[in-house]
Amino acid sequence: MKKKILVTGSNGLVGNALRITSLKYPDYDFTFLTRKDGDLTKEKDVENIFDKYRPNQIIHTAAKVGGIGGNMIGHADYFYQNILINSHIIHNSWKFDVKKLLAFSSVCVFPDDSQILKEDNMHNGPPFSGNFAYAYAKRMVDVQIRAYKSQYNIKNYCSIIPSNIIGTHDYYNIEDGHVLPSLIHKIYLAKKNSTNLEVWGDGKSLREFIYAEDLAKILIEILGKDQIPERLTVAGKQQYSIREVVNYLVESSNFKNDIIYDKSKPNGQRNRQSDLSLLNSIFPNFKYTELKDAIKDSYDWFVNNYPGNVRL
């Protein structure tokens, strides 16, 4: 009998990548939840979903997400909604005897002064103040999984800690989206209106990126393992400066006007380099999509789908 995998947040960036990647895994029976299936902030809705689908395994990607702009003005919303969503999903996974759970945390959970982002150091200090509420809500994924493992002796529940994820079907709001989708929207409009491109900060901050379809493959492959770690950082193979990302995007879009780095705007954390020892031990020969190619795919999808099929 096929294993039943339930995917939350299936209309989002990772959810859509899982839809695409799932076609290569016919031995699994995938169910992709959308908001039409219920409100994950409401416990009864979540309970009804679990009772209806009775999944064996879950990939929980649903969340209220945004970039530094959104986080800075919406701390309460980001905390409240994510605490509710994650609490309901983890609790009902235990209640309905789900055997394997991959629940998304975030790279921003790590202490602000961390030089290397290693799974076991997650709780060693306060996170970056600009997104503290979202970061603490995402840390609670790890805390709740540990609590349920301690009390109920469950095994294969894991908090997934991804780096910046890029790909199609992202959230492209200029003010509170993540860095790349916001830049894609900005450069599209700048090119259309023959204006300059304005970028927040000085462009020197470093980030890791992973293509959503690479991440989707890793997630499904992890579910096939006999044992799953309690927490796992998933990131691309190296860091890139925001300036490098902008240059790739300029090349992909054939943008000709000037680029203005607005140093009055926040840079965010300067450095987020992950320790990928655990990931590399599980997938020693994984082939990542090159960042340049991932950015090109992401930009082309936006252009071909704007504005009707683009989340703004």
C-alpha positions as CSV (number, residue, x, y, z in Angstrom):
1,M,0.0,0.0,0.0
2,K,1.3,3.5,-0.9
3,K,2.4,5.7,1.9
4,K,0.0,8.8,2.3
5,I,1.9,12.1,2.4
6,L,0.0,15.2,3.3
7,V,1.6,18.5,2.2
8,T,0.5,21.8,3.8
9,G,0.9,25.1,2.2
10,S,0.8,23.6,-1.3
11,N,0.1,26.8,-3.1
12,G,3.3,28.3,-1.8
13,L,6.8,28.3,-3.0
14,V,7.8,24.9,-1.6
15,G,4.4,23.4,-1.9
16,N,4.3,24.0,-5.7
17,A,7.8,22.6,-6.0
18,L,6.6,19.5,-4.1
19,R,3.7,19.2,-6.6
20,I,6.1,19.2,-9.5
21,T,8.6,16.8,-7.9
22,S,6.0,14.4,-6.6
23,L,5.4,13.2,-10.2
24,K,8.8,11.5,-10.0
25,Y,7.7,9.5,-6.9
26,P,4.7,7.4,-8.0
27,D,5.1,5.1,-5.0
28,Y,3.7,7.7,-2.7
29,D,0.1,9.0,-2.5
30,F,0.3,12.8,-2.1
31,T,-2.4,15.1,-0.9
32,F,-1.8,18.8,-1.3
33,L,-3.7,21.0,1.1
34,T,-4.9,24.5,0.2
35,R,-6.8,27.1,2.2
36,K,-10.0,25.7,0.8
37,D,-9.4,22.6,2.9
38,G,-9.5,24.6,6.2
39,D,-7.9,27.3,8.3
40,L,-4.8,25.9,10.0
41,T,-5.0,28.5,12.7
42,K,-8.3,26.8,13.8
43,E,-7.8,23.5,15.8
44,K,-11.1,22.0,14.7
45,D,-10.3,22.6,11.0
46,V,-6.9,20.9,11.4
47,E,-8.5,17.9,13.3
48,N,-11.1,17.5,10.5
49,I,-8.3,17.5,7.8
50,F,-6.4,14.8,9.6
51,D,-9.5,12.7,10.2
52,K,-10.4,13.0,6.5
53,Y,-7.1,12.1,5.0
54,R,-5.4,9.9,7.6
55,P,-1.8,10.6,6.5
56,N,1.1,8.4,7.3
57,Q,3.6,11.2,6.7
58,I,3.5,15.0,6.6
59,I,5.5,17.7,5.0
60,H,4.4,20.9,6.8
61,T,5.4,24.0,4.9
62,A,2.4,26.3,5.6
63,A,3.3,29.5,7.5
64,K,2.8,33.2,7.5
65,V,6.0,34.4,5.9
66,G,7.6,37.6,4.7
67,G,10.9,39.4,4.4
68,I,12.5,41.9,6.7
69,G,10.0,44.7,5.8
70,G,7.0,42.6,6.7
71,N,8.5,41.2,9.9
72,M,9.4,44.7,11.1
73,I,5.8,45.9,11.0
74,G,3.9,42.8,11.9
75,H,5.6,41.0,14.8
76,A,2.3,40.1,16.5
77,D,0.7,38.7,13.4
78,Y,3.8,36.6,12.5
79,F,4.1,35.2,16.0
80,Y,0.4,34.5,16.7
81,Q,-0.5,32.8,13.4
82,N,2.7,30.7,13.2
83,I,2.4,29.5,16.8
84,L,-1.2,28.4,16.1
85,I,-0.5,26.7,12.8
86,N,2.5,24.8,14.0
87,S,1.0,23.8,17.3
88,H,-2.1,22.4,15.6
89,I,-0.2,20.4,13.0
90,I,2.3,18.9,15.4
91,H,-0.3,18.0,18.0
92,N,-2.6,16.3,15.5
93,S,0.3,14.5,13.9
94,W,0.8,12.8,17.3
95,K,-3.0,12.4,17.9
96,F,-3.5,10.7,14.5
97,D,-0.4,8.5,14.7
98,V,1.5,10.1,11.9
99,K,4.8,8.2,11.6
100,K,7.0,10.8,10.0
101,L,6.7,14.6,10.1
102,L,8.9,17.3,8.5
103,A,7.9,20.6,9.9
104,F,9.4,23.8,8.6
105,S,11.4,26.1,10.9
106,S,13.5,28.9,9.5
107,V,17.2,29.9,9.2
108,C,16.3,33.0,11.2
109,V,15.9,31.0,14.4
110,F,19.6,31.0,15.1
111,P,21.2,33.5,17.5
112,D,22.1,36.8,15.9
113,D,25.8,36.5,16.8
114,S,26.2,33.0,15.4
115,Q,29.2,32.7,13.1
116,I,28.2,29.2,11.9
117,L,24.6,28.0,11.9
118,K,24.7,24.6,13.4
119,E,21.5,22.7,14.4
120,D,22.4,22.2,18.0
121,N,23.1,25.9,18.6
122,M,19.6,27.1,17.7
123,H,18.7,28.2,21.3
124,N,22.0,29.6,22.4
125,G,21.0,33.3,22.3
126,P,18.4,35.7,21.0
127,P,17.7,35.9,17.2
128,F,18.1,38.9,15.0
129,S,15.9,41.6,16.5
130,G,14.3,42.6,13.2
131,N,12.3,39.4,13.0
132,F,12.4,38.2,16.6
133,A,8.7,37.3,16.8
134,Y,8.8,35.1,13.7
135,A,12.1,33.6,14.7
136,Y,10.8,32.6,18.2
137,A,7.6,31.2,16.7
138,K,9.7,29.0,14.4
139,R,12.0,28.0,17.3
140,M,8.9,26.6,19.0
141,V,8.6,24.0,16.2
142,D,11.8,22.5,17.6
143,V,10.6,22.8,21.2
144,Q,7.2,21.2,20.6
145,I,8.7,18.3,18.7
146,R,11.2,17.7,21.6
147,A,8.3,17.9,24.1
148,Y,6.2,15.4,22.2
149,K,9.2,13.1,21.8
150,S,9.8,13.3,25.5
151,Q,6.3,12.7,26.6
152,Y,5.0,10.3,23.9
153,N,8.1,8.6,22.7
154,I,7.5,9.5,19.0
155,K,10.5,9.0,16.8
156,N,10.7,10.5,13.3
157,Y,9.6,14.1,13.7
158,C,12.0,16.7,12.4
159,S,12.2,20.5,12.2
160,I,13.5,21.5,8.8
161,I,15.6,24.6,8.8
162,P,15.9,25.9,5.3
163,S,18.0,28.7,4.0
164,N,16.6,31.3,1.5
165,I,14.4,29.3,-0.9
166,I,14.0,30.5,-4.4
167,G,11.8,29.3,-7.3
168,T,8.4,29.9,-8.9
169,H,5.1,30.6,-7.2
170,D,6.7,32.7,-4.5
171,Y,5.2,35.8,-2.7
172,Y,6.3,38.8,-4.7
173,N,5.2,41.7,-2.5
174,I,7.8,44.5,-2.8
175,E,7.5,45.7,0.8
176,D,7.3,42.5,2.8
177,G,8.4,39.7,0.5
178,H,11.7,37.9,0.8
179,V,14.7,39.3,-0.9
180,L,14.7,37.6,-4.3
181,P,10.9,37.7,-5.1
182,S,10.9,41.3,-4.0
183,L,13.8,42.1,-6.3
184,I,12.2,40.2,-9.2
185,H,9.1,42.3,-8.9
186,K,11.1,45.5,-8.5
187,I,13.3,44.8,-11.5
188,Y,10.3,43.9,-13.7
189,L,8.6,47.2,-12.9
190,A,11.9,49.2,-13.3
191,K,12.5,47.6,-16.7
192,K,8.9,48.2,-17.8
193,N,8.9,51.8,-16.6
194,S,12.5,52.6,-17.7
195,T,13.6,53.5,-14.2
196,N,16.5,52.6,-11.9
197,L,16.4,49.6,-9.6
198,E,16.5,50.5,-5.9
199,V,17.9,47.8,-3.6
200,W,17.7,47.9,0.2
201,G,21.0,48.1,2.0
202,D,24.5,48.1,0.7
203,G,24.3,44.7,-1.0
204,K,27.2,43.2,1.0
205,S,25.2,40.9,3.3
206,L,25.7,37.2,2.5
207,R,23.0,34.6,2.1
208,E,22.6,31.0,1.1
209,F,20.0,30.0,-1.4
210,I,18.4,26.7,-2.4
211,Y,16.2,26.1,-5.4
212,A,12.7,25.0,-4.3
213,E,12.7,21.9,-6.5
214,D,16.1,20.8,-5.0
215,L,14.6,21.2,-1.6
216,A,11.5,19.3,-2.5
217,K,13.5,16.4,-3.7
218,I,15.5,16.4,-0.5
219,L,12.3,16.4,1.6
220,I,10.8,13.4,-0.2
221,E,14.0,11.5,-0.1
222,I,14.3,12.1,3.7
223,L,10.9,10.5,4.2
224,G,12.2,7.4,2.6
225,K,14.9,7.0,5.3
226,D,14.4,4.6,8.2
227,Q,15.6,7.2,10.7
228,I,15.1,11.0,10.5
229,P,17.2,13.5,12.5
230,E,15.4,15.7,15.1
231,R,16.4,18.9,13.2
232,L,18.1,19.4,9.9
233,T,19.5,22.5,8.2
234,V,19.0,22.5,4.4
235,A,20.8,25.0,2.3
236,G,22.7,25.5,-0.9
237,K,26.4,24.8,-1.2
238,Q,27.7,28.3,-0.7
239,Q,26.9,31.9,0.2
240,Y,26.3,34.8,-2.2
241,S,26.3,38.5,-1.5
242,I,23.1,40.4,-2.3
243,R,25.1,42.2,-5.0
244,E,25.9,38.9,-6.7
245,V,22.2,38.0,-6.6
246,V,21.3,41.4,-8.1
247,N,23.9,40.9,-10.9
248,Y,22.4,37.5,-11.8
249,L,19.0,39.0,-11.9
250,V,20.2,41.9,-14.1
251,E,21.6,39.4,-16.5
252,S,18.5,37.2,-16.5
253,S,16.2,40.2,-17.1
254,N,18.5,42.1,-19.5
255,F,18.1,45.1,-17.3
256,K,19.9,48.2,-18.7
257,N,19.3,51.0,-16.2
258,D,21.3,51.9,-13.0
259,I,21.2,50.0,-9.7
260,I,20.9,52.2,-6.6
261,Y,21.8,50.6,-3.2
262,D,19.8,52.5,-0.5
263,K,22.1,52.4,2.5
264,S,19.4,54.0,4.7
265,K,17.5,50.8,4.5
266,P,18.3,47.8,6.7
267,N,20.8,45.2,5.6
268,G,19.5,42.4,7.8
269,Q,21.9,39.9,9.3
270,R,25.3,40.2,7.7
271,N,26.2,36.5,7.5
272,R,24.3,33.3,7.7
273,Q,26.6,30.4,6.9
274,S,25.2,27.0,7.7
275,D,27.0,24.0,9.0
276,L,25.8,21.4,6.4
277,S,27.7,18.4,7.9
278,L,24.5,16.5,8.8
279,L,22.8,17.2,5.4
280,N,26.0,16.2,3.5
281,S,26.2,13.0,5.5
282,I,22.7,12.1,4.4
283,F,23.1,13.3,0.8
284,P,26.8,13.2,0.0
285,N,26.4,13.5,-3.7
286,F,23.4,15.7,-4.1
287,K,23.4,17.8,-7.3
288,Y,22.2,21.4,-6.7
289,T,20.8,23.6,-9.3
290,E,23.2,26.5,-10.0
291,L,22.0,29.8,-8.5
292,K,22.2,31.6,-11.8
293,D,19.9,29.1,-13.4
294,A,17.5,29.1,-10.5
295,I,17.2,32.9,-10.7
296,K,16.6,32.8,-14.5
297,D,13.8,30.2,-14.0
298,S,12.2,32.3,-11.2
299,Y,12.3,35.5,-13.2
300,D,11.0,34.0,-16.4
301,W,8.1,32.4,-14.5
302,F,7.2,35.8,-12.9
303,V,7.2,37.5,-16.3
304,N,5.0,34.9,-17.9
305,N,2.5,34.8,-15.0
306,Y,2.3,38.5,-14.0
307,P,0.0,39.8,-12.7
308,G,-2.9,37.3,-12.8
309,N,-1.2,34.2,-11.4
310,V,1.3,36.0,-9.1
311,R,0.8,36.3,-5.3
312,L,1.3,40.0,-4.4
